[in-house]
Amino acid sequence: MSSTDPTIKDFETAIAELESIVKKLEDGDLPLETSLQLYERGVQLSRFCHSSLEEAERRIEVLNERGELTPAPAALTDDGGRPSSSKG
């Protein structure tokens, strides 16, 4: 199994598709096989998103390395947090 699925374009697309899958599964009126396929796709999307967030965290740490490596903001490690971007 490849960790990078070529059908997943980017983080935003993956999140949108994952949300759609969750809604379909919550409705509960799908055949079992379809539900399993959607669940499997959801796991792939979730792994892609998690990997993307980890990569973004590493990039932020490198960008902040101006003499001392500072950890990424806690918002990036929270599930519900939104990272704030500051330019300077």
Residue pairs with C-beta under 8 A, 6 or more apart in sequence:
3 47
3 51
4 48
5 44
5 48
8 14
8 17
8 44
8 45
8 48
11 48
11 49
11 52
11 53
14 45
14 48
14 49
14 52
15 45
15 49
17 41
17 45
18 42
18 45
18 46
18 49
21 38
21 39
21 41
21 42
21 45
22 42
24 30
24 38
25 35
25 38
25 39
25 42
30 38
53 76
56 76
56 83
57 72
57 76
57 77
60 72
60 73
60 76
60 83
61 69
61 70
61 71
61 72
64 70
64 72
73 83
73 84
74 81
75 81
75 82
75 83
75 84
76 83
